[in-house]
Each structure stands twice: as structure tokens, then as C-alpha cells.
Amino acid sequence: MAIVFFSYSHADEDLRDQLEKQLSILKRQGAIETWHDRRIEAGEEIDAAISRTLMESDIILLLISPDFINSDYCYDREMMVAMERHERGDAIVIPVILRACQWHGAPFGKLNATPPDGRPITQAVDRDQAFLEVANAVQAAARKLSGGRTSAEPSSPRQSAARQLRPPVADDAPRSSNLRIAKTFTDRDKDRFKREAFDLIAKFFENSLEELSRRNDGIEGDFRRIDANRFHASVYRNGRALSRCTIYMGGDSGFANGIAFTEGETSESNSFGEMLRVGSDDQSLFLTGLGMRLAAGNNGREKLAPEGGAEYFWSIFMSPLQRER
């Protein structure tokens, strides 16, 4: 059994939890065991527990984000030790790109990152698929360490010793697998999520319009950021407008209290053709559509990451072009 160590910033704890869920089948099969600093028991010395487990682990996941790069503890203490072990062949280090940041010049930049091509997980339209790509990389590393065996038994004395790091209850006593604790989200959390989602949608449209123009002769895209809460997007074929839209962010109450899509260019905030609102369950924040544009593939019940919301609005924007002859 390979011990998998998560090196991450606490700002990315929700993303770490989502990744750990994708690794559940490998844990159930006895292929891996995961560890991060939230597993430290009361009374343990934090630095000593982290250092000991980091030195004993077989696979080290570097969960890369701006906060990881900015953290002296993650970068200087955990990452540098991890890279030394990787270069000695004592462990396998896998960079996992959670959020967009400058990482190629870091010591781990020479390693093959996951998801493939180093595309940040938070920019994936299907976040579950992105985490699955990471899980596949972990599975491949575990098989490499075990020499291709699928047995749950450890393949080396070092792995056997590492298993002793777990509290006895995990080894010897029956316990429930239902250990999830409900999370609560404040108005501040929801407001921040909505602003970050709007900014991502704006950047998504800007980049997509540029790529649309580059790939298609006679097609010209136009993106205009009006202010912090509104942008216009248009696309033309040989100078003739094919599609225009305005996307704006409303306040916390009133008619438009989410991220609204309306056809055409407008400075008003009293109408929309579709809206994404911030929702939450006991584990995460997400976007949901009102279901006003079912032809675009959303029934109003789907939980969307910001990237999924951007793709949903883009599909509405693109529909006139794809119907046009």
C-alpha cells in the first residue's frame, strides 16, 4: 500500500477534499492510503508529524495554486524536501495544478503535471473529470511502486513502517466511512464566489472570442469590459453581427441577484434571458441556472462550477452562429 501525502495550502482545502473523494476507490482497494495535516491528532507536535510523514510517504501530491506558491511552509519546507526525495528516487512527486499561477519556473516545473498539459482544475468545464485525471495519475504511480501488483499488502519494509503512522483505530477497530461534516457558507463566502465566477466568465468569453476569430476566416469577435460588474460580447461574420450579449452581475437582492445573460447590448439591469445564481449544499458552493434556456442544455437543477456556468452562457451566445447558414 502506497502512502499518499497532500502538500497544500489551507486556502485550497475544499479542492483537496474533492480530490480525496476521487481517490476513494483506490483506498477501498487497498492500493493507497492518504495523509494530510488534518489527520494530526490532538497532542501531536504538528511540525514533527508533518516532517515524519513527508519522509515516509511514497507519493507526494503538490497541490499547486497561488496560495501554495506564496506559502513559505508549503514551498520551502514541504516542496523542497519532496523534490529532494523525488530526485533520490525515494518517492514520486506529482504536481497537481489546482488554480492558475506561474509554476513552470519552480523546481517541480520540470515534472509532468496533472491534469494533462497542466490545465488548472478550476478552469475545467467538468471538474470531476479533471480530478479523475489526477486519480489516474496516482493509480499509475501506485502501480509503479508496487511493481504492477494490485495486492493491498505493502511491497517494502518502508511502506510497512509508514502504515504505522495511522492511529490504531484505522487499523484495528471497526469504524464508519460516513465521516463527512456539513460545512456552512457565509454571505461573504457567497459574495466572493459570485464575483470570482463573474470574473472567470468574463475572461472565458474574452479568450473564447479571440480563439473563435483565429480559427474561422471572416469571423471577428469583440469583447468589451464595461465595468467591474458588466461586459458586452459580439461576434461578426464579414462585418454582419451574428450574436451579441450582455452579461452582468446583480446585487444580493432584487430582480437580478445573480449573474445575468441578456441578448444584445444594454446598460440596464431590469431584464435577462437567463441567470446563474449561487447555491450551496453541505459541502460546496455552486451555480445553478433558472432553466430559462433549456435548449442550451441546463434544466435549472444542475450544479455548475464557474467554468460550467461560463460554458453554459457561451452555448447560449453561440446558438445563433450554429443555426446560421
Secondary structure, DSSP 8 states (H G I E B T S, - for coil): -EEEEEE--GGGHHHHHHHHHHTHHHHHTTSEEEE-GGG--TTS-HHHHHHHHHHH-SEEEEEESHHHHH-HIIIIIIIHHHHHHHHHTSSEEEEEE-S----TTSGGGGS--BSGGG--GGG-SSHHHHHHHHHHHHHHHHHHHTTT---SS-SSHHHHHHHTTS-HHHHHS---S---------HHHHHHHHHHHHHHHHHHHHHHHHHHHHHSTTEEEEEEEEETTEEEEEEEETTEEEEEEEEEE--SSSS--SEEEEES--S--S--SEEEEEEE-SS-EEEEE-SS-GGGT--S---B-HHHHHHHHHHHHHHHHHH--
